[in-house]
Amino acid sequence: MKESLRYVVVLTLIASLSGLLLGVTERCTREPIEKQQAGQQLAALRAVLPPVDNAPDEDSVTLADGSARRTVYYRGRRQGRIVGVAFRVTSDKGYAGPIAIMIGVAPDGTLTGLEILQQNETPGLGNRIVASEFRDLFVGKGLNGYRWRVRKDGGDFDQISGATISSRAVVEGVAEGLERFRRHAGVILADSGERP
């Protein structure tokens, strides 16, 4: 009985110390991680938007898209005029899981840029969706005049050889994002006259 009690006390101390160390580590790393994520977010915004003279991460509008999903639309301005909007879309149809994409859209609905924020696609195949050769296929295109499917499915977009599922996920994700932008453009592009 004494032996069992001793084991319980030792295990309780070890578990308590471990929990304390995890809590301290999380507390110490929270701020640097948040700063790094903010820096990555700003870099992605700059990559997908045309040149702007405002801070798009400080000029945004958040809208509900569906039941629980909310999207933040970051507005890029030049001399006070909105020249582009950036926002995140996620496709759940990737080969190895969700693919998170930051897209930039001009006020007329054409794509100004695309960055892959997160993906777990197969190295050497599906992960080639991050290559500029693939991402550049979308720039300057809008919903009108294009069949937003990969060529294998009768669309206008080349798929990466050996990575049709990944390519299809990006094309469908971007098309869904452009459709969402079109639906909410009036609100997103509304100008209250205030400048951040």
C-alpha positions, 0 to 999 in steps of 0.5 A: 500500500505504501509503495502504491501511494509513493508511485501516485505521489511521484506521478502526480508531481511529474504530471504537475511539473510537466503541466507547469512547464508546458504552460510556461513554454506556451506563455513564452512562445505565444507572442513570438508566434503571433508576430511571425503569423502576422508577418506571414499574413502581411507578406501574403497580402503584399504578394497578392495585391497590386502596389498599395499605399495603405496598410491592408491588414488595418483596412478590412471588412468581415462578412459571414459566408454561410452558417459559421464561416466568416471571411476577412476581406483586406482592402488595398488602397492607392491614394484612397481608392481601393485597388485590390482586395485580398482574402483567404479561401480554403479548399478541402479537396486537396489530396493530402488535406485542406489547401489554404490560399490567399487570393488578391482580386481587383475591383473588377473581379480579376485575380491580381495574385495567389499565394498558397498559405498551407498545404500538405500535398505530396512532395515533388508532385502536388506541392508544386502548386506553390510554384509561381509557374502554376500560380501565375496561370490565374493572374488576370483571370476572372469568373467571366470568360473562363471555365474554372476547371482543370483541362482534364475536366473540360476547363481552361486551366492546366493541371500539374502532371501527376497532381490533378487532385491538387490542381483541381482543388486550387482551381475550384477553391479560387473559383469559389473565392471569386464567386464569394467576392462577386456576391459581396463586392458591393459591401466589400468595396463600399467606401465609408470615406474613412481612411485608416 
